[in-house]
Each structure stands twice: as structure tokens, then as C-alpha cells.
């Protein structure tokens, strides 16, 4: 009975009508369309002795009533499930991350320039208890990366991560990590297949109103079939600090080797937040490895009726083998929410993202502003109204655009 009570499935069924005055995102010769969007939104959580799970996602069907694009299904999902095979000894982990990314990041993000991507991981985790202060863990993982159109992204990877944890006190701990990974693609040139080794240490300090995580180490890359090798420093610093009962500040800096598959991993609470200014949209789907240097800050303040958040970021991508798409980007996202009445709330939001492709001498500026109105008719029924204005200005000829969207939707929630 306890396990059954711990499981929770929340879902919403929504039917929306979207008017888009520039559905093709063209600089000239604009065309509009009305898109009907039935949608399922779900969240599954469980915290029981045998299973821990957190899975969020949505599935929608888009019907372009005037035929500007073909009708299609699309979906997003982020989830982790841990089966506790032998409690405190062995777990089996499942993770899956389904998203939607551009086929060509240098073109406008129209429906015919989008594809579904998926990254799936699974494998066992073994736990060891050495003493009251010392413990160990071994993660063995198989992973598969998939994209509808960019088939060079499709492939498999095997990894082993061993970690040793030492508790310095009740609130502080240190750790040592050793990782080995093998990445093989199905159809990409074999020079892009690689082996990776990481050696790094970590430190964590947890206070009454804060948490600090630090990592430092080194990474070695070895590409197959004469693809060469590379290496570099791995760094991470992450701080969360509660400035007061209603105010939270977070900051993160990192430098590490990464690729698209690793960057597709996100927390389930980020579902629906891959927007202009988040630093998560317009991701290049490619087997290429890059050095990612990133800094971000997020600040939030909430009262009973007001909520405000802002999250600026800066990011630099330096590709290891093909430098043509080296990128620098800076941007941010801000949102303000106001509980107008007990049944009505209003949100206003704005996002901006400036991307510079340094080797191509190209700069894209994307901006988005909008507002949402929610009217809760009853405990289960809700109306949603949304207006959004999006622009792109770029020095690439013919790719500037402005776009206005208006949405009305009714939602049933369980």
C-alpha cells in the first residue's frame, strides 16, 4: 500500500488555437496560418522503497489549417527512474531526454527545419560503504543518441564512472572521480569516434541557507582513425544562496569538453522552458566535440501574489575538429507573474539571445516578449491566453524576420 500511495500521475489535456502572422518566418512575403494544437502534458513521480522516478513531458499534434506546413506530432520528455534492486547496494538507472532541435542552426527555426532528438541512458549503479565517513560508487552506463534527420548524430556510447566520497563533517564532503567513456557513431566519419578519460575532484558544502559545489580536474580525448587527440582542464563552480525566505540567488561557471548528446540532458522542471534567452534553444545537432565555457546567474523573488525571476548567461563553444561553427552567445530570460485574483493570474516575459559565429563573421540577435493570462474556471478547468512578439536580426542576407503569435487554449487537469 505504501508504494502505491507514493506514486503520483498528474496530467492535463489542452486544446489550443494559435494564430501566427508570419508562420514561415520570412523577411518579406509573409503568410499567416491558424494552427490547432491538441496537447497532453504529464508529470509522473514516485518515491518508494523499490522505485524512485521523476518524469515530465508533453505530446502535441499541430494541424496547419491553411496548409503552410504538413501536420505533425512533436513531443518533449525528461525523466529519470531508479529501480532499487538491492537497496544501498545496487540500483538500475533509466534516463531519457526527448527534444526538438533545428536541422540547420544557420536557417530560421521554421517547422520544416526542426527534428526530434533523443538521448537514452541505462545501466547499474553499485554502492559500497567503507566506513562512517567513506563510501564509493560505480556507475556503468550504455547510452544511445538519435536524431530524425541529422543521422551523423546517431550512435552509442559506453561509460564507467568510479567515485570515492569522504565526509569531512556533517555539512562538508570531498570526492574523487575517475571516468572512462567510449563513443561510436553509426554513420559519421570514424575520425569523430572518440574515447574520453576524466580525472577530477569535488567539494560540497551545505549550509542552512546555501550550497556550494566545486569540481576541478582534467580530460583527455583520443579520436579514432587518425583523428588526433586533445586534452584540457575541467572546472565547475555552482552556488545556491537563499538571501531571505522569499529570495534566492544561484550562480554557475564551468569549463569542460561536451557534445550535443550531453547537453540534451536537462532536469524535468525545465520542460517547456527551452525558449529564447534560456541558453538551451537553437542547439547544434552534431557528433562534434567542443569545449564549452559558460557562466550563468539566476535570481528569483516571490511573495504570495508576486513572482519575479531573471537568468542571464554567457557561453562560448570552441569545436575540436571543425572550427567553422565556433560560437559566442550572451542572453537572458526574465519573467514576472502576478496573482490578479484568486482565479486569475498574469505573466509577462522577455528573452534575448545574441549569437556570434566567430569563424563565419555572422551575428544573430533573437528577441522575444509576451504575456500570458490564466483564468481558473474551476479546480480542473483553465483558460489560457497568450500573445508573443519575436524578432531576429542578422547580418546574413534574407534571414531577418518579425513574428506575432496569439494563442487561446482550454485545459483540463487531473
TADABEL-V79660 format. One record per residue. N is the residue number from 1. RES is the residue in one small letter. SS is DSSP state (@ for helix, = for strand, . for the rest). NEAR is the number of other ideal C-beta (glycine too) atoms within 12 Angstrom. D_LAST is the distance of its C-alpha to the last C-alpha in whole Angstrom. Layout:
N&RES&SS&NEAR&D_LAST / N&RES&SS&NEAR&D_LAST
This chain:
1&x&.&7&22 / 2&x&@&12&22 / 3&x&@&16&21 / 4&x&@&13&18 / 5&x&@&10&16 / 6&x&@&18&17 / 7&x&.&22&14 / 8&x&=&19&11 / 9&x&=&20&9 / 10&x&=&20&6 / 11&x&=&22&6 / 12&x&=&29&6 / 13&x&=&24&9 / 14&x&=&31&12 / 15&x&=&25&15 / 16&x&=&31&18 / 17&x&=&26&22 / 18&x&=&33&24 / 19&x&=&26&28 / 20&x&=&35&30 / 21&x&.&25&33 / 22&x&.&28&35 / 23&x&.&32&33 / 24&x&.&28&35 / 25&x&.&37&36 / 26&x&.&23&40 / 27&x&.&20&42 / 28&x&.&14&44 / 29&x&.&12&43 / 30&x&.&18&40 / 31&x&.&21&37 / 32&x&.&23&34 / 33&x&=&29&31 / 34&x&=&24&28 / 35&x&=&35&25 / 36&x&=&23&22 / 37&x&=&36&19 / 38&x&=&26&16 / 39&x&=&33&14 / 40&x&=&28&11 / 41&x&=&32&10 / 42&x&=&29&10 / 43&x&=&27&11 / 44&x&=&25&12 / 45&x&=&22&14 / 46&x&=&26&17 / 47&x&=&19&20 / 48&x&.&21&22 / 49&x&.&17&26 / 50&x&.&21&26 / 51&x&=&27&23 / 52&x&=&26&22 / 53&x&=&29&19 / 54&x&=&29&17 / 55&x&=&33&16 / 56&x&=&33&15 / 57&x&=&34&15 / 58&x&=&33&15 / 59&x&=&26&16 / 60&x&=&29&18 / 61&x&=&21&20 / 62&x&=&29&23 / 63&x&=&25&25 / 64&x&=&27&28 / 65&x&.&19&29 / 66&x&.&17&33 / 67&x&.&14&33 / 68&x&.&25&34 / 69&x&.&23&32 / 70&x&.&15&31 / 71&x&.&20&28 / 72&x&=&21&26 / 73&x&=&21&23 / 74&x&=&28&22 / 75&x&=&28&20 / 76&x&=&35&20 / 77&x&=&35&19 / 78&x&=&36&20 / 79&x&=&34&20 / 80&x&=&30&22 / 81&x&=&29&22 / 82&x&=&30&25 / 83&x&=&23&26 / 84&x&=&24&29 / 85&x&=&18&31 / 86&x&=&15&34 / 87&x&.&15&33 / 88&x&.&15&35 / 89&x&.&18&37 / 90&x&=&21&35 / 91&x&=&27&31 / 92&x&=&26&30 / 93&x&=&30&28 / 94&x&=&25&26 / 95&x&=&34&25 / 96&x&=&32&24 / 97&x&=&40&24 / 98&x&=&34&24 / 99&x&=&39&25 / 100&x&=&37&26 / 101&x&=&37&30 / 102&x&=&32&33 / 103&x&.&29&36 / 104&x&.&22&38 / 105&x&.&33&38 / 106&x&.&23&41 / 107&x&.&23&39 / 108&x&.&32&37 / 109&x&.&33&33 / 110&x&.&26&33 / 111&x&@&26&31 / 112&x&@&21&34 / 113&x&@&24&34 / 114&x&=&32&31 / 115&x&=&29&30 / 116&x&=&27&28 / 117&x&=&39&29 / 118&x&=&32&28 / 119&x&=&37&29 / 120&x&=&30&28 / 121&x&=&35&30 / 122&x&=&26&30 / 123&x&=&26&33 / 124&x&=&25&34 / 125&x&=&32&35 / 126&x&=&24&37 / 127&x&=&24&38 / 128&x&=&18&41 / 129&x&=&16&42 / 130&x&.&14&46 / 131&x&.&12&46 / 132&x&.&9&45 / 133&x&.&16&45 / 134&x&=&19&44 / 135&x&=&22&42 / 136&x&=&23&41 / 137&x&=&29&39 / 138&x&=&25&39 / 139&x&=&31&37 / 140&x&=&25&37 / 141&x&=&30&35 / 142&x&=&26&35 / 143&x&=&33&34 / 144&x&=&28&33 / 145&x&=&38&33 / 146&x&=&30&32 / 147&x&=&35&32 / 148&x&.&25&32 / 149&x&.&21&36 / 150&x&.&32&37 / 151&x&@&20&38 / 152&x&@&27&41 / 153&x&@&37&38 / 154&x&.&30&37 / 155&x&=&33&38 / 156&x&=&25&38 / 157&x&=&34&39 / 158&x&=&23&39 / 159&x&=&28&39 / 160&x&=&26&41 / 161&x&=&30&40 / 162&x&=&25&42 / 163&x&=&30&41 / 164&x&=&26&43 / 165&x&=&26&42 / 166&x&=&22&44 / 167&x&=&22&43 / 168&x&.&17&45 / 169&x&.&14&44 / 170&x&.&12&41 / 171&x&.&16&40 / 172&x&=&21&41 / 173&x&=&26&42 / 174&x&=&24&43 / 175&x&=&28&43 / 176&x&=&25&44 / 177&x&=&31&43 / 178&x&=&26&45 / 179&x&=&32&43 / 180&x&=&26&44 / 181&x&=&34&42 / 182&x&=&24&43 / 183&x&=&39&42 / 184&x&=&26&43 / 185&x&=&35&42 / 186&x&.&22&42 / 187&x&.&16&44 / 188&x&.&32&45 / 189&x&.&22&48 / 190&x&@&19&49 / 191&x&@&22&50 / 192&x&@&31&47 / 193&x&.&30&46 / 194&x&=&36&46 / 195&x&=&25&46 / 196&x&=&36&45 / 197&x&=&27&46 / 198&x&=&34&45 / 199&x&=&23&46 / 200&x&=&32&45 / 201&x&=&25&45 / 202&x&=&29&42 / 203&x&=&28&42 / 204&x&=&27&39 / 205&x&=&24&39 / 206&x&=&21&37 / 207&x&.&16&37 / 208&x&.&10&36 / 209&x&.&17&34 / 210&x&=&20&35 / 211&x&=&25&35 / 212&x&=&24&37 / 213&x&=&27&38 / 214&x&=&25&41 / 215&x&=&31&42 / 216&x&=&25&45 / 217&x&=&28&47 / 218&x&=&24&48 / 219&x&=&34&47 / 220&x&=&24&49 / 221&x&=&34&48 / 222&x&=&25&50 / 223&x&=&30&50 / 224&x&.&22&51 / 225&x&.&15&54 / 226&x&.&13&56 / 227&x&.&25&53 / 228&x&.&16&54 / 229&x&=&21&53 / 230&x&=&24&51 / 231&x&=&23&50 / 232&x&=&25&49 / 233&x&=&21&48 / 234&x&=&31&44 / 235&x&=&27&43 / 236&x&=&30&40 / 237&x&=&26&39 / 238&x&=&27&36 / 239&x&=&27&36 / 240&x&=&25&33 / 241&x&=&23&34 / 242&x&=&21&33 / 243&x&=&16&35 / 244&x&=&13&34 / 245&x&.&11&31 / 246&x&.&18&29 / 247&x&=&21&31 / 248&x&=&26&30 / 249&x&=&25&33 / 250&x&=&28&33 / 251&x&=&26&35 / 252&x&=&29&36 / 253&x&=&25&39 / 254&x&=&30&40 / 255&x&=&28&42 / 256&x&=&33&42 / 257&x&=&39&42 / 258&x&=&36&39 / 259&x&.&39&38 / 260&x&@&42&35 / 261&x&@&39&33 / 262&x&@&27&33 / 263&x&@&34&32 / 264&x&.&36&29 / 265&x&.&29&28 / 266&x&.&32&25 / 267&x&.&18&23 / 268&x&@&29&19 / 269&x&@&15&18 / 270&x&@&26&21 / 271&x&.&29&19 / 272&x&.&28&19 / 273&x&.&27&22 / 274&x&.&31&25 / 275&x&.&31&26 / 276&x&.&35&30 / 277&x&.&37&31 / 278&x&.&35&29 / 279&x&.&39&32 / 280&x&.&35&29 / 281&x&.&34&30 / 282&x&.&40&33 / 283&x&.&42&33 / 284&x&.&37&36 / 285&x&.&37&36 / 286&x&.&39&39 / 287&x&.&37&40 / 288&x&.&38&43 / 289&x&.&42&43 / 290&x&=&34&43 / 291&x&=&30&44 / 292&x&=&38&41 / 293&x&=&28&42 / 294&x&=&33&39 / 295&x&=&27&38 / 296&x&=&31&35 / 297&x&=&26&34 / 298&x&=&31&31 / 299&x&=&26&31 / 300&x&=&27&28 / 301&x&=&22&29 / 302&x&=&21&26 / 303&x&.&16&26 / 304&x&.&11&24 / 305&x&.&17&24 / 306&x&=&21&26 / 307&x&=&25&25 / 308&x&=&23&27 / 309&x&=&31&28 / 310&x&=&27&30 / 311&x&=&33&31 / 312&x&=&29&34 / 313&x&=&34&36 / 314&x&=&27&39 / 315&x&=&35&39 / 316&x&=&26&42 / 317&x&=&39&42 / 318&x&=&28&46 / 319&x&=&28&46 / 320&x&.&32&48 / 321&x&.&29&49 / 322&x&.&23&49 / 323&x&@&18&49 / 324&x&@&21&49 / 325&x&@&30&45 / 326&x&.&28&46 / 327&x&=&37&43 / 328&x&=&26&43 / 329&x&=&39&40 / 330&x&=&24&39 / 331&x&=&34&36 / 332&x&=&32&33 / 333&x&=&36&30 / 334&x&=&30&29 / 335&x&=&32&26 / 336&x&=&26&26 / 337&x&=&26&23 / 338&x&=&22&24 / 339&x&=&19&22 / 340&x&=&17&24 / 341&x&=&13&22 / 342&x&.&11&19 / 343&x&.&16&17 / 344&x&=&21&19 / 345&x&=&25&20 / 346&x&=&25&22 / 347&x&=&28&23 / 348&x&=&26&26 / 349&x&=&33&27 / 350&x&=&30&30 / 351&x&=&36&31 / 352&x&=&32&34 / 353&x&=&39&36 / 354&x&=&29&40 / 355&x&=&38&41 / 356&x&=&25&44 / 357&x&=&27&45 / 358&x&.&19&49 / 359&x&.&16&50 / 360&x&.&21&50 / 361&x&.&12&50 / 362&x&=&25&47 / 363&x&=&22&45 / 364&x&=&35&41 / 365&x&=&27&40 / 366&x&=&39&36 / 367&x&=&29&35 / 368&x&=&34&31 / 369&x&=&29&30 / 370&x&=&30&28 / 371&x&=&25&25 / 372&x&=&30&22 / 373&x&=&26&20 / 374&x&=&28&17 / 375&x&=&22&16 / 376&x&=&22&14 / 377&x&.&16&14 / 378&x&.&13&12 / 379&x&.&10&9 / 380&x&.&15&6 / 381&x&=&21&9 / 382&x&=&28&12 / 383&x&=&24&15 / 384&x&=&34&16 / 385&x&=&27&20 / 386&x&=&29&22 / 387&x&=&26&26 / 388&x&=&30&28 / 389&x&=&26&31 / 390&x&=&34&33 / 391&x&=&27&36 / 392&x&=&34&38 / 393&x&=&21&42 / 394&x&=&29&44 / 395&x&.&17&48 / 396&x&.&23&47 / 397&x&.&9&48 / 398&x&.&16&46 / 399&x&.&28&43 / 400&x&.&23&42 / 401&x&=&33&39 / 402&x&=&24&37 / 403&x&=&35&34 / 404&x&=&24&32 / 405&x&=&31&28 / 406&x&=&25&26 / 407&x&=&29&22 / 408&x&=&26&20 / 409&x&=&30&17 / 410&x&=&26&14 / 411&x&=&30&10 / 412&x&=&24&7 / 413&x&=&23&4 / 414&x&.&16&0
